[in-house]
Amino acid sequence: MNKLSVHPLTGSCGAEISGLDLANVSDAEFGIVHAALLDHGVIFIRDQDITLDQQVAFARRFGELEVHPIVDGMENAPEITKVWKPKGQSASFGTGWHSDNTFQEHPSMGSMLYGKTIPPFGGDTVFANQQVAYERLPDAMKEKLDGLFAIHSASEAYTVEGTKEKFDKKTAITYTWDESIMNEVRHPIVRTHPENGKKALFVNDMFTLRVDEMEPTESHELLQTLYQHCTKPEFCCRFRWTENAVALWDNRLVQHYAVDDYQDYERLMYRVTIEGDRPN
């Protein structure tokens, strides 16, 4: 095994780590991985021949794992989501800008995705650094956002056209109805990362419904402005998947978007998600 090294992908986010075997990570190596995650928001490790139990064990070093309240996990391992898109179908999971599960009181800290069956082209995942996005805001906008909160919910994301078949268990990825879908939670529009202390935008087009205590038109205009700003190309990196590659991202720092451009091909991945805390 070569010496562990970290290779930044862009000036804003993303890094590939080489010389690492996720089945056997020492405490010193984990410290480097953890630091890279905080520095770059999302890290990628290719050529990992690991079992699902080993994926779960590595993710647990960051914290307790979630069982998704809506998306069905695997029968014998509910903390693992089988992210399968059959050949000839469009992707329908994560195909919009979001941070995972911000509709929860305690949104996910991070997610780990392990790619097994990869199309010959397409199916990339794009990430956007929300700390850099906040830093690049004009001072006047930062002042406007100070102290503002937004309402997040799964009520629109999981009730749109096309989700009925998922609840009816007729699709590759299935859902189970839970009343929490209709809940609304309140999070700051700008959150402070509990580990690196930096501020980041914390709204997303998938789960953010409105700015709390703001007139609807003004709320809509403000959120649309933030959505357009926070996913600018200069804040992003785009990851080209290969077989047995792993991506691990910090939902407190980045948003992500699954690109649906590989309809003619199958893709199979496995995802685990790490519990987070209440945004501050």
Secondary structure, DSSP 4 states (H G I P E B T S, - for coil): -PPPEEEE-SSSS-EEEES--TTS--HHHHHHHHHHHHHHSEEEE------HHHHHHHHTTTSPBP--SSB--BTTBTTEEEEEE-TTS---SS-SSB-TTTTSSS--SEEEEEEEE--SS---EEEEEHHHHHHTS-HHHHHHHTT-EEEE-STTTTTSTT-HHHHTT-SSS-B---GGGG--EEEESEEE-TTT--EEE---TTTEEEETTS-HHHHHHHHHHHHHHHT-GGGEEEE---TT-EEEEETTTEEEEE----TTS-EEEEEEEE------
